[in-house]
Amino acid sequence: MVLLNCFGLKTGSIYPADLGRNQALERFVGHIEHDAFGDIAFPQGNLPLLKTHELPRDDLPAIYIVRDGRAACASLWKFQNQSLPLAQVIAGAHRFGTWSQHVAAWHPWERRDTLFIRYEDMVADLPATIARLGRFLGRRPISMSVPSREEVALVDGRWVTPASEWEPYFTDDLKALFEQHNGPMLRQLGYELPLPPPGFGGPPRSRPNT
């Protein structure tokens, strides 16, 4: 949605029917669906931007967006209609593995040609994120605003929910389980209470910001 509204760029996905074939949502966020041959026809002049949740498979340029792992686990659990216990999601007993394993596999703070963005920083200071995106993409922004989360949720409330929260679902046992599997990476990326100020780039604290 940021790429569409702020840069006029549409995006595809490696997953067919990624948005459940909800055409209203596809138009709203600028999603291009696979055609009958499994191809994605990007408009002329549009960068070939593909969404993925997978582990890295190549060294192509990437925009890696990280989110508080607790919120990410709760979101995946709800998206899958709570078909797995939240404890299994936290412990990585599913095809994506643990949140920290995913971040470590991408290593976005030092991966070549990678823009590393924290979701929380994007929400707190969208203009700063747009500026970083513009430099990375080599494009000038055409807008500095996007529709609200609530507006997107009205188009489809499964892929985008009205609110992002994890606290109501994390018992003390689940908090301890998350700490066991993901605590070190969570703190390494600056996810502490209170959160660091907007603009924190996310590299480990022992490394200089880039």
N, C-alpha and C positions, 0 to 999 in steps of 0.2 A: 504494500500500500504506500509506503514511503517512496519507493522507487517510481511508482506510477504517478503519484500526486506531485512529488517534488522534482522529478527529472523526466517525466513523460515516458518512462521505460516500462514495458510489459515484461512479465516473467513467466517461465515455464517451470516444470517440475520433472524429476525423474520418475515420479509415480503417476501412472495413468489414473484418471478420474480422481485426482488428488483432492479436489474440493467437493467430492460427492456428486459431481455433475450439476451442481447448483449454478446455473448460468447467471443468475442475478449476482451471486457472490463473485463469480469469475469476472464479470464486468466491473464490479465495484473495486476489486483489488488489482485488476489488470492481469489476471491469470490467463495463459494460453494453454488450452488443452491439447493433448495428443490427437492427431488426425487418425483416419482409418488405417494408415500404414505405420502408426506408431511414431510419427515424426512431429516436430513442433515447428510451425511456420512463424518465425519472428518477423515483425514488420521491417521494412527497409530502414536501415540506420539504427535499429535496436540492437543493443548488445545481447549476446546469447547467454542470458542469465537463467540458471537452473537451480531450483531449490532441492536440497537433500537433507535428510537426517542421518545419512549413513556415515561410516568411518571413511577417512580419506582414501581415494583410489588412484590419485594422480597428483601432479604438482601444479595443476592449473591455478590461476588466481582465484581467491575465494574471499567472501565476506562471512566471517564466523560470528554469529550472535550467541552470546552466552547469557543465561538467565540463572537467578538464584536456584540452586539445585533442588531445594525443598519445593519451590513453586513448580519447577519443571516436573518433578515426580508426581505431585498432586495433579497437575494438568494432564499428564499421560494416563494416569490412573482413571481420571474422569472421562477422558476422550475414549478410552477403551471400555466405557460403560461399567467400570469397576469389576471387570471380568476376572482380574487378578487381584489378590490381596495387595494393599498398598505396601506391605512389608516386602513382597516379592519385587515390586517395581523399584523400591529403594535399594534392595540388595542386588539388583541387576539380573534377576531370574527371568529374563525375556530377551528378545533378539538384539536390543540396543545396548545391553550391559548397563553398568552403573553410570550415573551422570559423570563422575570423576574420570572413569575410563574413557568416555567419549571425549571429554576436554583434553585429557592427556594424549589421546591418539592424534588429535588435530594439532596440539601444541601451538595454538594460534598466535601467541605472543612472540614467537620467533620463526614461524613458518614463512617461507618466502612468498612474497606477493599476496599477503593476507591482511585484510583489514579486520581488526578485532574490536567488537562492539559489545558493551554490556547493555542488555535490554533496559535495565533500570536507569542507566545514564541517558539512553535515548528518550525515555519517557520524561525524565527530569529536565533535560535540556536538548530538545529536538533540533533547534538551529545549529548547535555545535556538532551534532551527529550529521546533519545535512552537509555542513561544511567539510567534514572528514570524508563523507561519501563522495562529494563532488571532486575532491582532490584525487581520491582513489580511482574514480571512474573516468576522470578527465572530462567531466560535464559540468556545466553551469546550472544551478537549480532554477526551476521555473516557478517554484512556490516554496514557502517556508512553513506550510501547515498541512495537516492531514485530517480526515474525519476522525471523530472520537471513537474510542473503543466501543462505546454504547451504540453508536450508529452502525458499526460493523456487525455487532451482535444482533441487531434487529434484522439484518439480512440473513444471517445464519448464526444460531447460538451454540453450535457444536464446535466448529473450528475456532471461533472467537466467542468467548463468554463475556458477560458484562463486567465481571470483576476477576482479578487474579488474587487468590488467597490460598495459603497452605496451612495456617495455624489451626483452624478448626479440625483438621483431619489428622494432625500429628499428636498422638499421645506421647507420654514420656518415654514409653518403650520404643516408639517409632523414631523419636528424636535421637535416642541412644543408638538405634540401628543406623540411622543416617550418619551420625557422627563416626561410627565404626567404618563405614564404607566410603564416605564422602567428606568427612569433616576437614581433613588437611587441605584438600583442593578448594573447598568452600572458603576457608580463611586465606589461602594463597591468593585467591582472586579478590580479596577485600570484602567479602560478604560477612560483615559483622554488624552488630547493633551498637550504635546507629550505623547506617550505611555510609561509606565515604562520600565526599562531595561529588556532584556531577562532573564528568570529564575524566574520572580515573580510568586509565587505559586497560587495566587488568593484568599486566605482566606480574610475575612473582616479585615480591618486594626486594629480593636480593639482586634483581636485574634492573637496569635503567629503563625508563619509559622510552618507547620508540614511536 
